């Protein structure tokens, strides 16, 4: 694997040959340090039979490392020029290239089915991509992603942390996440003005007390007004503060608590309580009381 990896000179030569310049619009920062690639592959803990989905392979620096450690790699690349060039750079029958937007891919597009997500994710879509793939690919057993350090901190934060919020709770629905190290700006081209962080996660069963979409609606409402109590923050979602308090009490949650103090299982309990007849009927998917329908 060491001989195949791309360094700074190779990255720039390849980009020049392809007429490619990194763009902020696509969040492109290409890794040009072989040691960082080796570190990511090692930290991912890949098994010989793992099938990796990589989002944003770019010029292929990380892809080259992944094909040496996995049974197969699905590379999802939105830039058509980069997607077209990747097979020539990597030259492996273990690689499939998907010239697609990662936020629109479906499980049916991947054969064999992915078991791990390993990627240097574009900063501007990192969280939506991770959540979309976890929802769409139930075969994923875990992953390791490199994201902006600030985003990494949010993804692994727990209740009570100042950066605990929507990304933290929604990732916790799917998986147990942990920080797996810091990556300096110098290993990228172009050099970003922030550090990056590695986030490792392992799939686990979500709370089964409520549907995911309903739980996520509660999470969104709870963090829309961070400094308010849940009784106030969930008023719009529940159809009023009195209704919100009733739901919270039925869920065993203090109405005076704030969203940043709750675990994902407590958000699930709130969503489940809202569906209970004890709380006066069901909420619609939007979080509002359903309208009467003429028969």
SVG drawing of the C-alpha trace seen along z (x, -y; Angstrom):
<svg xmlns="http://www.w3.org/2000/svg" viewBox="-68 -31 75 42">
<polyline fill="none" stroke="black" stroke-width="0.4" points="0.0,0.0 2.8,-2.4 4.1,-2.5 0.7,-3.3 -0.2,-6.3 -0.1,-9.9 2.1,-12.6 2.0,-16.4 3.8,-16.3 1.6,-13.5 -1.6,-15.2 -0.7,-18.5 0.5,-16.7 -2.7,-14.7 -4.9,-17.7 -3.0,-19.6 -3.3,-16.8 -7.0,-16.6 -7.5,-20.3 -9.0,-20.2 -8.9,-23.0 -10.4,-22.4 -13.6,-24.4 -15.1,-25.7 -18.6,-25.0 -17.9,-21.3 -15.9,-21.6 -12.9,-20.0 -9.7,-19.7 -7.5,-16.9 -5.4,-14.8 -1.8,-14.7 0.0,-13.1 0.4,-9.3 0.9,-8.9 -2.5,-10.5 -4.1,-8.0 -2.4,-5.1 -3.6,-6.5 -7.2,-6.8 -7.2,-3.3 -5.7,-1.8 -8.1,-3.7 -11.1,-2.5 -10.3,1.1 -11.4,2.6 -11.9,6.4 -10.8,8.3 -14.5,8.8 -15.6,5.2 -17.2,3.3 -16.5,-0.4 -18.5,-3.4 -16.3,-6.4 -17.9,-9.8 -15.9,-12.5 -12.8,-10.5 -11.5,-13.4 -8.2,-12.6 -8.1,-9.1 -5.5,-9.5 -7.6,-7.8 -9.2,-5.5 -5.8,-4.0 -5.4,-3.2 -8.9,-1.7 -8.7,0.7 -5.7,2.3 -7.6,3.0 -11.1,3.9 -12.9,6.4 -14.5,3.7 -14.8,-0.1 -17.8,-2.1 -16.5,-5.7 -19.3,-8.3 -18.1,-11.4 -20.3,-14.3 -17.6,-16.0 -17.9,-14.3 -14.3,-15.0 -13.0,-13.4 -15.3,-10.5 -14.2,-9.7 -10.5,-9.8 -10.7,-7.7 -10.6,-4.2 -7.4,-5.2 -5.8,-6.4 -6.7,-3.5 -6.8,-0.7 -8.4,2.0 -11.2,4.5 -12.2,3.8 -13.4,0.3 -16.8,-0.8 -17.3,-4.5 -20.7,-6.2 -20.8,-9.6 -23.6,-10.8 -24.6,-13.2 -24.1,-11.3 -27.3,-12.8 -29.3,-11.1 -27.8,-7.6 -30.0,-4.6 -29.1,-1.2 -30.1,0.4 -27.2,-1.3 -24.6,0.6 -23.6,4.2 -22.0,5.6 -23.8,3.9 -21.6,1.5 -20.5,2.4 -18.4,-0.6 -18.3,-4.3 -14.8,-5.7 -14.4,-9.2 -12.8,-12.6 -16.1,-14.4 -16.7,-17.8 -17.1,-20.2 -20.3,-21.7 -22.4,-18.5 -20.7,-16.3 -23.5,-15.8 -26.3,-15.4 -24.2,-12.8 -23.5,-10.7 -27.1,-10.8 -28.5,-10.0 -26.2,-7.0 -26.9,-5.6 -30.6,-5.8 -30.3,-4.5 -27.8,-1.7 -28.8,0.5 -25.9,2.8 -23.4,0.3 -21.8,1.7 -19.8,-1.5 -17.4,-3.9 -14.7,-6.6 -15.1,-10.0 -12.8,-13.1 -14.7,-16.3 -14.1,-19.9 -12.9,-19.7 -15.9,-21.8 -18.3,-19.4 -16.4,-16.4 -16.8,-17.8 -20.5,-18.2 -21.0,-14.7 -19.4,-13.1 -20.7,-15.5 -22.9,-14.2 -25.7,-15.7 -24.6,-18.8 -21.8,-19.7 -22.0,-23.2 -21.7,-21.8 -24.3,-19.1 -27.1,-19.5 -29.1,-18.1 -26.1,-16.4 -25.1,-14.8 -28.5,-13.3 -29.4,-12.2 -26.1,-10.4 -26.7,-8.8 -29.9,-7.4 -28.0,-5.2 -24.6,-4.7 -22.2,-5.1 -19.6,-7.8 -16.2,-8.7 -13.4,-11.1 -10.6,-9.3 -8.0,-12.1 -7.1,-15.5 -5.8,-16.1 -3.7,-19.3 -4.5,-21.6 -1.1,-21.0 -2.0,-17.5 -4.6,-19.0 -4.4,-20.9 -5.6,-23.6 -4.8,-24.2 -8.0,-24.9 -8.0,-27.5 -9.3,-25.0 -8.2,-21.6 -10.0,-18.5 -11.1,-15.7 -11.7,-12.0 -15.0,-10.5 -15.4,-6.8 -18.8,-5.3 -20.3,-1.8 -23.9,-1.0 -26.3,-0.1 -30.0,0.6 -32.0,-2.7 -34.6,-3.2 -37.6,-1.3 -40.3,-3.3 -41.1,-5.6 -40.5,-6.1 -37.3,-7.8 -39.0,-10.6 -41.2,-11.4 -38.2,-11.4 -36.2,-13.6 -39.1,-16.1 -38.9,-16.3 -35.2,-16.8 -35.5,-19.6 -38.1,-21.4 -36.2,-21.0 -33.0,-22.6 -34.7,-25.3 -34.7,-27.4 -31.9,-26.1 -32.3,-28.4 -36.0,-27.6 -37.4,-24.9 -38.8,-21.9 -42.3,-23.0 -41.8,-26.2 -39.5,-24.8 -41.9,-22.0 -45.1,-24.1 -45.2,-24.7 -44.5,-21.0 -47.1,-19.7 -49.8,-22.3 -49.3,-24.4 -47.4,-24.6 -50.1,-22.7 -50.1,-19.9 -46.2,-19.9 -46.1,-19.6 -48.6,-16.7 -46.5,-14.8 -43.3,-15.4 -44.8,-14.2 -46.1,-11.1 -42.6,-10.5 -41.1,-10.9 -39.2,-14.1 -39.1,-17.2 -41.0,-20.0 -38.5,-22.5 -35.5,-20.6 -33.7,-21.8 -33.1,-19.8 -29.3,-19.8 -29.7,-17.7 -31.5,-14.8 -30.2,-11.5 -31.6,-10.2 -33.7,-7.6 -35.5,-10.4 -36.3,-12.1 -37.7,-8.8 -39.8,-8.5 -41.3,-12.0 -42.2,-11.0 -43.8,-7.8 -45.7,-9.6 -47.1,-12.0 -48.6,-9.0 -50.2,-7.7 -53.9,-8.1 -53.0,-9.2 -51.9,-12.5 -55.0,-13.2 -54.4,-11.7 -51.7,-11.7 -49.6,-14.4 -49.2,-14.7 -45.7,-14.1 -45.2,-17.9 -45.7,-18.0 -49.0,-19.8 -52.4,-18.5 -54.0,-16.8 -56.7,-18.7 -60.2,-17.4 -61.0,-15.8 -64.5,-15.9 -65.9,-12.5"/>
</svg>
